[in-house]
Amino acid sequence: MDHLFTVSGPSAIPVPATELATEGLLERRHLQEWVIDNPQVLGEAVLVITAEFDRWADTDGVPARDRLDVLGLDATGRLVVVELKRGTADRDVHLQAITYAALVSRFDIETLAQAHRDFLTCRGKTIDLDACRRRLLDHVDGEWSPDLLQRPRQVIIAAGFPKQVTHTVVWLSEMNLDIDLIQVGLWRVEGHLVAGFTKVYPTPEVEEFTLTPVRAEAKAAAEKLEERSRAQNAVHVLVGAGLLPDGTRLRLTPRHGVTEAIREDIVAWVAEDGSRASVTWSNDTAKPLSWAADGNRFTPTGLANEIFRSVTGRKADGIQGTTWWDVDTAHVPDDVDPEEWAALKGSDLASLAKRLRGTGRDWTRMHSLLEAVPPGRWTTYGDIATVIGSHAVPVGTHLATCGQCPGPWRVLTAAGRVAAGFRGAGTGYSGTPMEILTGEGVSFIGDIADSGARLTPDELRQLLDS
């Protein structure tokens, strides 16, 4: 609000503006209380949860010094983070608001209920924790959504905003981050102070005609970036985990990003030349696929896009290519347990990466585990993988190629057989795995080891812990 007048008929007399600091008014004692008592200045149907919240702690338990001015909850279920400045905002005020938004985005209903109870208690209102929880839940229209809590809306209230702040907030809003700028003004009218709150950004016109289309573009760009990042990450996870040996064959099964009609066209196109459906994997994070149709190397998404273009004549957009390539379990790589390999049937690269995320090829834990397996007992590739957080296939590949694994003959297939790709017991040992195990006291029925001598995953964990 730039101008305020007292009017009497045709007469309009300007009211002189003043400032909070000039009138001796403070942020916490005055401006903050105005907002708490009148939360409508923050938007429609906002419930104030707490104010001056400072109970943060770092991962090492050290309390943080940050103090959140006001935290609210709107009827949609989103948190409202409020930063107050009685004068012109600092040039980095938006960074403060973003920091608080990041901190509260990890809050859950229990944390919020506790904060609300403490807030009300400090203001002389006695209410139990269950009542606070119910108050928050009842305030939200519809079901409580933890996902919405992770996207707080930010409100910055100040007497003015430097250009650095307004320019940055406009850009952040276009990138789908909600930040409102509200200007607080103060006037002295006939011996009384009058305060006004004006939303300077985004105005309704800006929201309707500018932010909506720009945010749609930003969302589309973010989705595309997410698709590319997800595909790249899947390849890195698979290479890091060592799941697929070099030379693994994959088969084409078009899924993500295409209609059923295009899927049928791709199947018909592949039927003309069977090599179009086959690729060979290598543990190269840049371009892991070698296409049998032309011998060139591709990323999973790059080849999916190439196939889409070849079939439709159009440029692909947003395909997650790692969903298009399934493990061809009909071709079992050397040094891999056929039974464990068969379990990968129907698995695409994306789903495999999801299962293996967080694993790697540090075999220290496996070596320690194998060293703890006593003579006369045996385990399986799958059980070892379960305990160390890997998969049976890379476990088997490592056992076959390491040469330093303790007692590799004590690791059998899930059926209790010696793996077909077993290469030897290592330096200093002679005989087949069956002969060595029999010498250690494990009995066999045919080629199957006694199940009573098998260590369970829980027993393996106990061995590793001890």
C-alpha positions, 0 to 999 in steps of 0.5 A: 500500500503506497498511499493512505488518505483520510477522506471527508467528502471531496477532500482527501488528505494524505496520511504520513507513513511511519516505520516500526522502528521509528515507533519503537515497535519490535519484530517479536513483541509486536509484528510477530504477535500481529501475525499470530493474532491475524493469520489471514495475512498469511493466506486462507485458513492458516492455523499457527502451529508455533512461533520462535521455534528453535528446537533443532539439533544437528546429527551430532546432537548439537542444538542449532541457533536458528529461530523460526519466526512463525510456522503455520499449517494451511487447509491443504495440508502444507506447512507455511514458513514465515520470516519476519523483518520490521524494516527492509529485508536483508539481501539474503532473507530468502535464503533464511526462509529456504533454510527453515523450509528445508528444516521443517520439511522433515517434520511429521505429525508427532513433531508438529503436535508437540510443537503446537502443544508447547506453543499453546502452553507458553501462551497459557492454554493447557491442551494435551498432545492427542488434542493437538494432534487432532486439531492439526488433522481436523484443520486439513481438508481431506487426508493428512499427506506426509508428502505435502509436508515436504513442500512448505510454502514460504512467506516473507513479511518486511517493510520493503524488499531489495531487488536482489530478493524480488528477482530471486524470488520470481525465479524460484517461483518459476522453478515451482518453489512457493514464496510470497512477499508481503509488505507491511506498512505503518501509518499514524492516523489521528493519534492512532497507528494503522498497520497494513499488509499488502501481498506484493508477490505473487499478485493474483494476475501474476499467478494466473497469467505468468506463474502457471504456464512457467511452472508447467514448463519447469515441471516438464523440465524437472520431469525430463531431468528426473527421467535422465537422472534415474536412467543414469543412476540405474546404470551406475548402481548396476555397474557398482554392484557388479550384478551383470557380468560383461557379456550378459545378454538383454532382450528388448521389452518396450515399456515406459514412455510409449503407447500400446499402439507404438509398442505393437509397432515396435514388436512388428519391427523387431520381428523383421530382424531378430537382432534388433531385440538383442543387446550385450551388456558391459560394465561401462557407465558411459555406454553399457549396451552393444546393439546386435543390429549394428554393433554400436554402443548406446546408453539404455535410454539412447538406444530406446530413443533410437528404436522409437525414432526408427519405428515412428519417425519422431523424436522420443521424449521422456522415455526411461530406457532402463525399463526397456531391457530385460535380462535374457536368462536363456543365456547363462554367463560363465561363473554364475549359478544357473538357479540364481540367474534364472531368478532374474527372469523378467527383471529389467535394468531399472527394477534391478537397480532399485533392488541393488541401490546402496550396494557396491563391490567392497567384498571386505564383509564377505571375506570376513563372513567366509572366514567365520564359516566353520568346517563342516558347515555350508551356505549359499550365494543368496544367503551371503548376498542377503547378509552383506546387502548384495545379490547372489550373482555378483557374489558368485562372480566374485567367488569364482574370480577372486582367488583370495576368498576363504573357504569358497567350497563352502558356498553352494547353490540354493539347492545345495549343489556345487555351482557349475562355474566353480573354478577351484578351491584356491591355493593350497587345496586340492580336490573338488568342493564335494571332496573337501566338504566330505572331508570336513564332515558334510554328507551328500545325497547324490550331489546335494549337500545335507541341509542340516549343515546349512547355515541360515542367514541369522546364523551368518549374521551372528558369525559376522557380528562375533 
